[in-house]
């Protein structure tokens, strides 16, 4: 890479920002293209985010769901992987800024994803971490496991109850899956490991602002998820909007919940990179793209995945920010670039992107899941098998697929979670130390 403001003429340079589902998909589509692809990411790995909650709940280790990006493209000779954070985009000059470096492009694909949204209460971030990265998952795992350790040593009854209270804000797939997993840990995995505290008495409270869980899925799936969670012992509060929180409590309207542990799964906002484009954004900070995924007025720049606000012209529906949407966008945009490279110039008229909905699924716990596939909505053990199969299939790398299957089989047999490591500073914070 050279510090310059004009793109190289030969071969064409395709700059891809983000090593998630969208970034990998478009890069793979260009594997035989006569171009040089530069793939930028601030992390050196591709992360399978749908299983990130299992790292946060000690079922899997980070390496089980992540793969070094360089190893993914080791055999694709036209790809240069670059570890670095893209800070801004200069559309007029066709450059991106990475630190003090100016990197030119002929084609630009932006797929940096989204981050947590606290709806104007950014101060809650320290109290209630979200779940988007490996670091997030390890921090949540540390807090969850440390809470049980603190409860074991806590002699103050109210403080112990607060440490055994876990509040999850947001009833989408992440919140539902976290709630089910935490309940299984407390009630099935660890009770026999502790001597002074009964971990099965832990309260898992799931708060959702709307009138049902999993609002993106069918009402039948929502009702099934609610029923299964409540049977497991999860307290579900619908129409519950968090209005405040401090170090000890979470407030919903006039009601206060003493809780030492809060996890945020309530909303997302676009990457700050979107604002540097100086184009129209929606309320979540996502880019309002054209039907071909391009930025208005810049047919050489595309936005994929969670950062794109795209209405499918065929269905009139917004393309959801899920993995299958990013994968399909990546293949589509890769095809558009391939066609332009073959023609020697951009096509005068481009086809529009059409999203094929392959269904939505969420797991609730051991042998429990819900699924919407086409007009069919079902749950239970069969849905869990389908969910497991799909997620293993989309993992990157044979090793990861094998390890995840072995881990799940082991957990199924003995209900154990083998990644129960407390990282960081494990020093318990106690109100009253129990006599040892």
WOPE-V89473 format. One record per residue. N is the residue number from 0. RES is the residue in one small letter. SS is DSSP state (helix for helix, strand for strand, loop for the rest). D_FIRST is the distance of its C-alpha to the first C-alpha in whole Angstrom. Layout:
N:RES:SS:D_FIRST ; N:RES:SS:D_FIRST
This chain:
0:x:loop:0 ; 1:x:loop:4 ; 2:x:loop:7 ; 3:x:loop:9 ; 4:x:loop:11 ; 5:x:loop:12 ; 6:x:loop:11 ; 7:x:loop:10 ; 8:x:loop:14 ; 9:x:loop:14 ; 10:x:loop:13 ; 11:x:strand:14 ; 12:x:strand:11 ; 13:x:strand:13 ; 14:x:strand:11 ; 15:x:strand:14 ; 16:x:strand:15 ; 17:x:loop:18 ; 18:x:loop:19 ; 19:x:loop:22 ; 20:x:helix:25 ; 21:x:helix:23 ; 22:x:helix:20 ; 23:x:helix:21 ; 24:x:helix:23 ; 25:x:helix:21 ; 26:x:helix:18 ; 27:x:helix:21 ; 28:x:helix:23 ; 29:x:loop:20 ; 30:x:loop:20 ; 31:x:loop:22 ; 32:x:loop:20 ; 33:x:loop:18 ; 34:x:strand:15 ; 35:x:strand:11 ; 36:x:strand:12 ; 37:x:strand:9 ; 38:x:strand:12 ; 39:x:strand:12 ; 40:x:strand:15 ; 41:x:loop:17 ; 42:x:loop:19 ; 43:x:loop:18 ; 44:x:strand:21 ; 45:x:strand:23 ; 46:x:strand:26 ; 47:x:loop:29 ; 48:x:helix:30 ; 49:x:helix:34 ; 50:x:helix:35 ; 51:x:helix:33 ; 52:x:helix:37 ; 53:x:helix:38 ; 54:x:helix:36 ; 55:x:helix:37 ; 56:x:loop:41 ; 57:x:loop:41 ; 58:x:loop:41 ; 59:x:loop:38 ; 60:x:loop:35 ; 61:x:helix:31 ; 62:x:helix:30 ; 63:x:helix:33 ; 64:x:loop:31 ; 65:x:strand:27 ; 66:x:strand:25 ; 67:x:strand:21 ; 68:x:helix:19 ; 69:x:helix:17 ; 70:x:helix:21 ; 71:x:helix:21 ; 72:x:loop:19 ; 73:x:loop:19 ; 74:x:loop:21 ; 75:x:loop:19 ; 76:x:loop:16 ; 77:x:loop:14 ; 78:x:strand:13 ; 79:x:strand:10 ; 80:x:strand:12 ; 81:x:strand:10 ; 82:x:strand:13 ; 83:x:loop:12 ; 84:x:loop:15 ; 85:x:loop:14 ; 86:x:loop:16 ; 87:x:strand:17 ; 88:x:strand:16 ; 89:x:strand:16 ; 90:x:loop:18 ; 91:x:loop:19 ; 92:x:loop:16 ; 93:x:loop:14 ; 94:x:strand:12 ; 95:x:strand:12 ; 96:x:strand:12 ; 97:x:strand:11 ; 98:x:loop:13 ; 99:x:loop:12 ; 100:x:strand:8 ; 101:x:strand:8 ; 102:x:strand:7 ; 103:x:strand:8 ; 104:x:loop:11 ; 105:x:loop:14 ; 106:x:strand:15 ; 107:x:strand:15 ; 108:x:strand:17 ; 109:x:strand:18 ; 110:x:loop:20 ; 111:x:loop:20 ; 112:x:loop:24 ; 113:x:strand:27 ; 114:x:strand:28 ; 115:x:strand:32 ; 116:x:loop:34 ; 117:x:loop:37 ; 118:x:loop:39 ; 119:x:loop:39 ; 120:x:loop:40 ; 121:x:helix:36 ; 122:x:helix:39 ; 123:x:helix:40 ; 124:x:helix:36 ; 125:x:loop:37 ; 126:x:loop:41 ; 127:x:strand:40 ; 128:x:strand:36 ; 129:x:loop:35 ; 130:x:loop:33 ; 131:x:loop:30 ; 132:x:loop:28 ; 133:x:helix:29 ; 134:x:helix:29 ; 135:x:helix:32 ; 136:x:helix:34 ; 137:x:helix:34 ; 138:x:helix:35 ; 139:x:helix:38 ; 140:x:helix:39 ; 141:x:helix:40 ; 142:x:helix:42 ; 143:x:helix:44 ; 144:x:helix:45 ; 145:x:helix:45 ; 146:x:helix:48 ; 147:x:helix:50 ; 148:x:helix:50 ; 149:x:helix:51 ; 150:x:helix:54 ; 151:x:helix:55 ; 152:x:helix:56 ; 153:x:strand:56 ; 154:x:loop:60 ; 155:x:loop:60 ; 156:x:helix:61 ; 157:x:helix:59 ; 158:x:helix:56 ; 159:x:helix:56 ; 160:x:helix:56 ; 161:x:helix:53 ; 162:x:helix:51 ; 163:x:loop:52 ; 164:x:strand:51 ; 165:x:strand:48 ; 166:x:strand:47 ; 167:x:strand:44 ; 168:x:strand:44 ; 169:x:loop:43 ; 170:x:loop:44 ; 171:x:loop:42 ; 172:x:helix:40 ; 173:x:helix:39 ; 174:x:helix:42 ; 175:x:helix:44 ; 176:x:helix:43 ; 177:x:helix:42 ; 178:x:helix:46 ; 179:x:helix:47 ; 180:x:helix:45 ; 181:x:helix:46 ; 182:x:helix:50 ; 183:x:helix:50 ; 184:x:helix:49 ; 185:x:helix:51 ; 186:x:helix:54 ; 187:x:helix:54 ; 188:x:helix:51 ; 189:x:loop:52 ; 190:x:helix:55 ; 191:x:helix:57 ; 192:x:helix:54 ; 193:x:loop:56 ; 194:x:loop:59 ; 195:x:loop:60 ; 196:x:loop:58 ; 197:x:loop:58 ; 198:x:helix:55 ; 199:x:helix:56 ; 200:x:helix:58 ; 201:x:loop:54 ; 202:x:strand:53 ; 203:x:strand:50 ; 204:x:strand:50 ; 205:x:strand:48 ; 206:x:strand:48 ; 207:x:strand:47 ; 208:x:loop:47 ; 209:x:loop:48 ; 210:x:loop:52 ; 211:x:loop:50 ; 212:x:loop:48 ; 213:x:loop:45 ; 214:x:loop:45 ; 215:x:loop:43 ; 216:x:loop:45 ; 217:x:loop:49 ; 218:x:helix:51 ; 219:x:helix:53 ; 220:x:helix:50 ; 221:x:helix:50 ; 222:x:helix:54 ; 223:x:helix:53 ; 224:x:helix:50 ; 225:x:helix:53 ; 226:x:helix:55 ; 227:x:helix:54 ; 228:x:helix:52 ; 229:x:helix:55 ; 230:x:helix:57 ; 231:x:helix:55 ; 232:x:loop:56 ; 233:x:loop:53 ; 234:x:strand:54 ; 235:x:strand:52 ; 236:x:strand:53 ; 237:x:strand:52 ; 238:x:loop:52 ; 239:x:loop:51 ; 240:x:loop:48 ; 241:x:strand:47 ; 242:x:strand:48 ; 243:x:strand:48 ; 244:x:strand:47 ; 245:x:loop:47 ; 246:x:loop:47 ; 247:x:loop:50 ; 248:x:strand:51 ; 249:x:strand:49 ; 250:x:strand:51 ; 251:x:strand:52 ; 252:x:loop:54 ; 253:x:loop:57 ; 254:x:strand:56 ; 255:x:strand:55 ; 256:x:strand:54 ; 257:x:strand:54 ; 258:x:loop:50 ; 259:x:loop:48 ; 260:x:strand:45 ; 261:x:strand:44 ; 262:x:strand:41 ; 263:x:strand:39 ; 264:x:loop:38 ; 265:x:loop:39 ; 266:x:loop:37 ; 267:x:strand:33 ; 268:x:strand:31 ; 269:x:strand:27 ; 270:x:loop:24 ; 271:x:helix:24 ; 272:x:helix:21 ; 273:x:helix:23 ; 274:x:helix:25 ; 275:x:helix:22 ; 276:x:helix:22 ; 277:x:loop:25 ; 278:x:loop:27 ; 279:x:loop:30 ; 280:x:strand:30 ; 281:x:loop:33 ; 282:x:loop:35 ; 283:x:loop:33 ; 284:x:loop:30 ; 285:x:loop:29 ; 286:x:strand:27 ; 287:x:strand:30 ; 288:x:strand:28 ; 289:x:loop:30 ; 290:x:loop:32 ; 291:x:loop:29 ; 292:x:loop:27 ; 293:x:strand:25 ; 294:x:strand:25 ; 295:x:loop:27 ; 296:x:loop:26 ; 297:x:strand:23 ; 298:x:strand:23 ; 299:x:strand:20 ; 300:x:strand:19 ; 301:x:strand:21 ; 302:x:strand:23 ; 303:x:loop:24 ; 304:x:helix:26 ; 305:x:helix:28 ; 306:x:helix:26 ; 307:x:strand:28 ; 308:x:strand:31 ; 309:x:loop:32 ; 310:x:strand:36 ; 311:x:loop:36 ; 312:x:loop:38 ; 313:x:loop:40 ; 314:x:loop:42 ; 315:x:loop:41 ; 316:x:loop:40 ; 317:x:strand:37 ; 318:x:loop:35 ; 319:x:loop:35 ; 320:x:loop:32 ; 321:x:loop:32 ; 322:x:helix:31 ; 323:x:helix:32 ; 324:x:helix:31 ; 325:x:helix:27 ; 326:x:helix:28 ; 327:x:helix:29 ; 328:x:helix:27 ; 329:x:helix:24 ; 330:x:helix:26 ; 331:x:helix:27 ; 332:x:helix:24 ; 333:x:helix:22 ; 334:x:helix:25 ; 335:x:helix:25 ; 336:x:helix:21 ; 337:x:helix:23 ; 338:x:helix:26 ; 339:x:helix:24 ; 340:x:helix:22 ; 341:x:helix:25 ; 342:x:helix:26 ; 343:x:loop:24 ; 344:x:loop:24 ; 345:x:loop:25 ; 346:x:loop:28 ; 347:x:loop:31 ; 348:x:loop:32 ; 349:x:loop:31 ; 350:x:loop:33 ; 351:x:loop:33 ; 352:x:loop:32 ; 353:x:loop:35 ; 354:x:loop:35 ; 355:x:loop:37 ; 356:x:loop:39 ; 357:x:loop:39 ; 358:x:loop:41 ; 359:x:strand:41 ; 360:x:strand:42 ; 361:x:strand:43 ; 362:x:strand:44 ; 363:x:strand:47 ; 364:x:strand:48 ; 365:x:loop:49 ; 366:x:loop:50 ; 367:x:strand:50 ; 368:x:strand:47 ; 369:x:strand:48 ; 370:x:strand:46 ; 371:x:strand:46 ; 372:x:strand:45 ; 373:x:loop:46 ; 374:x:loop:50 ; 375:x:strand:51 ; 376:x:strand:50 ; 377:x:strand:51 ; 378:x:strand:51 ; 379:x:loop:52 ; 380:x:helix:52 ; 381:x:helix:51 ; 382:x:helix:48 ; 383:x:helix:47 ; 384:x:helix:47 ; 385:x:helix:45 ; 386:x:helix:42 ; 387:x:helix:42 ; 388:x:helix:41 ; 389:x:helix:39 ; 390:x:helix:37 ; 391:x:helix:37 ; 392:x:helix:36 ; 393:x:helix:32 ; 394:x:loop:31 ; 395:x:loop:28 ; 396:x:loop:29 ; 397:x:helix:33 ; 398:x:helix:33 ; 399:x:helix:33 ; 400:x:helix:35 ; 401:x:helix:38 ; 402:x:helix:37 ; 403:x:helix:38 ; 404:x:helix:41 ; 405:x:helix:42 ; 406:x:helix:42 ; 407:x:helix:44 ; 408:x:helix:46 ; 409:x:helix:47 ; 410:x:helix:47 ; 411:x:helix:49 ; 412:x:helix:52 ; 413:x:helix:52 ; 414:x:loop:51 ; 415:x:loop:48 ; 416:x:loop:45 ; 417:x:loop:43 ; 418:x:loop:40 ; 419:x:loop:42 ; 420:x:loop:41 ; 421:x:loop:41 ; 422:x:loop:37 ; 423:x:loop:37 ; 424:x:loop:40 ; 425:x:loop:43 ; 426:x:loop:46 ; 427:x:loop:48 ; 428:x:loop:49 ; 429:x:loop:53 ; 430:x:loop:56 ; 431:x:loop:58 ; 432:x:strand:58 ; 433:x:loop:60 ; 434:x:loop:62 ; 435:x:loop:61
